[in-house]
Structure formats: C-alpha cells, structure tokens
Amino acid sequence: MSRFGAMKQQRVEKARATEAAPAAEPDPGDGTPSPRAVARQGKKAVSAYFSPEVSRGLNVLAAENGTTLQALLGEAIDLLMRQHGKHPFGER
C-alpha cells in the first residue's frame, strides 16, 4: 500500500470510530450559545464584581455551611427582597 493509501485508510478508520462513539457537542466557538445544562435552562446569569477577599469569604462561608455559593447567594437575595417588602423567589 502506498503512503497516501495508508493515510486515507487511517482517515476512514478514524471516521468510523467517531461515528460509532457519539461525543458531546463542543462549543462551536462562533458566538452561538452552547446547549445549557438542564438546571440552567430558562434562567439568566446575574453577576457582580467584588474584591478577592469578599469572594474568598463567601466561598468559605458556603463550605462551612455545607452548601454552594449559588445557594448562599440565593438566600441573600431572598433576604434582600423581604427587607424591601418584595416577594422572595426562593431559587436555591
């Protein structure tokens, strides 16, 4: 078999292996959103920038309470909403 014939055979084998084992769809990298995790569907990100000390403190507090940063922030937002006479969302 020629050198190019061997290369072609390798491409064919690789294509067959790829077809046999479906992989997760990668981020297309063209600005289109990638598929979201089920827990994130229908939700929007809310973010803010704080000092590294605030970030570290919140992460430590979450770890000490055996919870996640997202749950901790959800609780804080609910408390803030109640303080201002609004209905809490209860998303944790």
C-alpha positions in Angstrom: 0.0 0.0 0.0 1.3 3.4 -0.8 1.9 6.1 1.7 -1.1 8.1 0.6 -3.2 4.9 0.7 -2.2 4.3 4.3 -3.2 7.9 5.2 -6.6 7.5 3.5 -7.2 4.2 5.4 -6.3 5.9 8.7 -8.9 8.7 8.0 -11.6 6.1 7.1 -10.9 4.2 10.3 -11.0 7.4 12.4 -14.3 8.5 10.8 -15.8 5.1 11.6 -14.7 5.3 15.2 -16.1 8.8 15.5 -19.5 7.6 14.1 -19.6 4.6 16.5 -19.0 6.7 19.6 -21.1 9.9 19.7 -19.3 12.6 21.7 -20.7 15.6 23.5 -21.2 18.6 21.2 -18.4 21.0 21.6 -18.9 24.8 21.9 -19.0 25.9 18.2 -16.9 29.0 19.1 -18.8 31.2 16.7 -20.7 33.1 19.2 -23.8 30.9 19.2 -24.7 29.6 22.7 -23.8 26.1 23.5 -26.5 23.8 24.9 -27.2 24.7 28.6 -27.3 22.3 31.5 -30.8 21.3 32.4 -30.6 23.2 35.7 -29.8 26.4 33.8 -32.5 26.2 31.1 -34.8 29.1 31.3 -32.6 31.0 33.7 -30.3 34.1 33.3 -27.0 34.7 35.0 -26.7 37.6 37.5 -23.2 38.6 38.3 -21.2 41.3 40.1 -17.5 42.1 40.7 -16.1 42.1 44.3 -12.7 42.0 45.9 -10.9 38.7 46.2 -11.5 38.9 50.0 -15.3 39.0 49.5 -15.1 36.1 47.1 -12.9 34.0 49.4 -15.2 34.9 52.4 -18.3 33.8 50.6 -16.7 30.6 49.4 -15.5 29.8 53.0 -19.0 30.5 54.4 -20.6 28.2 51.8 -18.1 25.5 52.6 -18.6 25.9 56.4 -22.4 25.5 55.9 -22.1 22.6 53.5 -23.8 24.4 50.7 -23.0 26.0 47.4 -22.1 29.6 46.6 -25.2 29.8 44.4 -27.5 28.6 47.3 -25.8 31.1 49.6 -26.4 34.0 47.2 -30.0 32.9 46.6 -30.6 33.1 50.3 -29.0 36.5 50.4 -31.2 37.7 47.5 -34.3 36.4 49.3 -33.4 38.2 52.5 -32.8 41.4 50.5 -36.2 41.1 48.7 -38.0 40.5 52.1 -36.2 43.6 53.6 -37.6 45.7 50.8 -41.1 44.3 51.0 -40.9 42.2 47.9 -41.8 38.5 47.4 -38.7 36.2 47.7 -38.0 34.0 44.7 -36.7 31.0 46.7 -34.3 29.9 44.0 -31.5 27.9 45.6 
